[in-house]
Amino acid sequence: MMRTTFYAQQATNRRQSVVLVVVVLALLAVLGFAIGYGTSGYVESGLAVTIGALVLGGLLSIGSYFGGDKLVLTSSGAKEVDSESAPQLMNVVQEMAIAAGTPMPRVYVIDDTAPNAFATGRDPKHASVAITTGLLQKLDREELQGVLGHELSHVRNFDIRFALLVAVLVGSIALLADFFLRFTFWGGGRRSSSRDRGGGGLQALIFVLAIILAILAPIIAGLVQLAVSRQREYLADASSVELTRNPAGLERALAKIASDKEVLEVANRATAHLYFTNPIKKFEARASGMFSTHPPIVDRINRLRELTGEAPMSGEEVRALSGLD
């Protein structure tokens, strides 16, 4: 098997993430222009609608940007710990923070037997890491380093801010599409004759295209958002190996957490993307594999094995983990 490096994986994942963001931006621009031009017949209207959607999305995201981390920690029942109450945990977090070159984050513990963790915060200076008691009980030190290296990599790579950017763009598309469809079907839509406006037959064609895009764009944007989330998970895995120089620890942690049957009750669809692995198991009624925010565990482990030149997981190993993450 061809061996790769975590630097190569990092570069690939960053490029793919940027490409996906560009796709969402292009989708918003096309939808905005189609709606503006289709309803008025003027290019200026298309540009105005696009800019307006971005501004509205930005305003709606400000509250989440500055207070979203506190809301997530509170809803998860996380309690802050220090060197006296959790010395080993604080020591490992400090090791990974030094390796990542980031300030020491605030550390929280969630009283839940399901092993998992997440990082939150708008930048490294305002970061927090939350770990379940199950993670502390079921993982050894090397495995814990791999998980915390992954979470500190999210902080160092500004993944929370990156995810917020994508969410703003996707939210802007959804708002714009919803408003246009409501206006079109319930508010009268394009009643004026195209002869009184600037587009003629082209305007009518663009108007129909706008309706089609308004229906499909939010779905496409949502799928792109999930793809971005998965790419950032791959990036954090590669970055964790950069920090720990130990892909085996992270691989064992992934396998252990995926194999664990405990359900993380405090997690929900709104917070699932933050966790180290998908906290909503496939056997749960609330699960939705098609719209999972995390890559399959098997894929993540095989990418780690590429770093050491190991063979991919065998059929027996894949079967043991299939359907669990």
Secondary structure, 3 states (H helix, E strand, C coil): CCCCCHHHHHHHHHHHHHHHHHHHHHHHHHHHHHHHHHHHCCHHHHHHHHHHHHHHHHHHHHHHHHHHHHHHHHHCCEEECCCCCCHHHHHHHHHHHHHHCCCCCEEEEECCCCCCEEEECCCHHHCEEEEEHHHHHHCCHHHHHHHHHHHHHHHHCCHHHHHHHHHHHHHHHHHHHHHHHHHHHHCCCCCCCHHHCCCHHHHHHHHHHHHHHHHHHHHHHHHHHHHHHHHHHHHHHHHHHHHHCCHHHHHHHHHHHHHCCCCCCCCCCCCHHHECCCCCCCCCCCCCHHHCCCCCHHHHHHHHHHHHCCCCCCHHHHHHHCCCC
